[in-house]
Amino acid sequence: MPAKNKLRDLSRDLRELARDPVIAIITAVLAAGLFLFIVYPILLVLVKSLFPEGNFSFSLFETFFRKKIHYRALLNSLALAGITTPATTALAFVFAFMVNRGPKRLRGFFRVNAVIPFVTPPFVFSLALIIIGGRQGLISRFFDIEFSLFGWPGVIIAQVLHFIPLCFIMIDNVLRSLNPNVEEAAYNMGAGQVKALFTIILPLCLPGLLKAGLLVFILSLADFGNPALIGRGISFLAVEAYLLVIGQYELRMASVYSVMLLVPSLVLYIIHRYVIHEDKYQTITGAPGAREEHWVAPIIQIPMLIVCFLTSAAILLIFVVIIAGAFTKIIGINHTLTLNHFSLTKSLFVLKNSVVVSFYSAIGGACAGTFLAYVLVRKPVPAKNVLELISLSGFAVPGTIIGIGFILAFNSPPIQLTGTMIIIVLSMISRTIAVSVEAGLAKLYQIGSTIEEASTNMGASSIYTFIKILLPLMFTAFFGGMIYSFIHAMNTLSAVIFITPPQFMLAPISIFQLAAEGRIGQACSLSLFLILSVFASLAILNVVTKKTGLRGLA
């Protein structure tokens, strides 16, 4: 009976969807795109690892776990993520706490420093750390000592600084949503601020902390740029997979490395999405009322301020070093000012490519994600949960897997896309469409269906209603997803480095190659160009939000 009921429901949904052929066709195209550009590449990676010679075999996995050179990369990646995650989460919580409870004069300063790494490519931190703490870096030369940040210290510092913004935004939202009455009740009953912090605030923030931590773990595990640049001598999964593909074109063992990246990422993503339930920690049941500001006790405030100032100094130092490296001949050796590193011809070439590709991917991802959210919420689409899960899985799957999967899927007929710009755009969309889908879903749940029903009753089609009525109401979600996708695409490296041909060379790949070759000045100048380009896009966002009155996006 349950099976018959499901078939009956499916048949009813299909008949109802068929009454609106335009919506049905667009939905079918989106569903096909999700399977073709997310599911299919991932499946090919799995197939390549399990069918190395055309027959099912675990031989590649046996080789992986038998040889220390292989499984050491897995252990190192897990160890790096295990160290980076608690450090980043703790720092982000301290920043969020000071931004919400600390001295008012410092809140804006700390907020800016907590989110500003978001606009930089991840490996820029490694580049700056090489200048500061390389074997011939500023510290070694200034103090005349042997000092090096290569290896574990450099990779950990670079990852922590880069992942702070994502973690901070999630925890900041949680702290701001806490019902102040619960905390006030604790103070009225005689609890001190230290006790309230550890028995009320932290437990209520636990779902947000866990979700932020799990997301950082996934991203840290899959990070490519930082370990590749500054983790010299240490093997990591993403780096080894890249070397196998680029150096040896050994796609079989690279697929095994990708599977080793995929399994923990998917397990943690499932925990992140389906196991952690925020409603068990819900404290806001209505308007929370005004909150009386309390001075944070010195025993809490002083250590947190020290941590925030030191971390802010480290973040600002990264930017200062990049700027100095771009305008000096050889930073640390010859500090003569120069503009020789600013090769406008090459810089403008790769920046133009990055802007064009990022623009196409941002528009495509925002349109596809927003419309997909619409049909998932408002239309009787079969297998809604499956489509939503697929759209969100592109964000959870490491970029290395997407890159290798795209090589396997689109390197030969019938769909040969390698060597074209379209494959770069599609890989970026597959990784960022999740943001537009989630933003669209959240916005649609706030919009009543009566507006659409009124439009339909007056004879308007569903697609007309979506474009003329719903899309303007969803503009904040649409534009926010588009800007996030643009910034992510401008800075992404791990997926596109496998599939980008020389004629479409992107700025992040060029920076990575320059840094790997030791051409630090040119790498710094191009990094500066890229950062300024991202800031320019944010300035455009600010202008648009002010002109349209959508200040929530700013």
Buried (B, 14 or more C-beta within 10 A) or exposed (E): EEEEEEEEEEEEBEEEBEEBEEBBEBBEEBBEBBBBBBBBBBBBBBEBBBBBEEEEEEEBBEBBEEEEEBBBBBEBBBBBBEBBBBBBBBBBBBBBBBBBBBEEEBBEBBBEBBBBBBBBBBBBBBBBBBBBBBEEBBBBEEEEEEBBBBEBBBBBBBBBBBBBBBBBBBBBEBBEBBBBEBBBEBBEEEBEBEEBBEEBBEEBBBBBBBBBBBBBBBBBBBBBBBBBBBBBEBBBBBBBBBBBBEEEEBBBBBBBBBBBBBEBBBEBBEEBBEEBEEEEBEBEEEEBEEEEEEEBEEEBBEEBBEBBBEBBEBBEEBBEBBBBBBBBEEBBEEEEEBEEBBEEEBBEBBBEBBBBBBBBBBBBBBBBBBBBBBBBBBBBBBEBEBBBBBBBBBBBBBBBBBBBBBBBBBBEEEEEBBBBBEBBBBBBBBBBBBBBBBBBBEBBEEBEEEEBEEBBEEEBBBBEBBEEBBBEBBBBBBBBBBBBBBBBBBBBBBBBBBBBEEEBBBBBBBBBBBBEEEBBBBBBBBBBBBBEBBEEBBEEBEEBBEEEEBEEBE
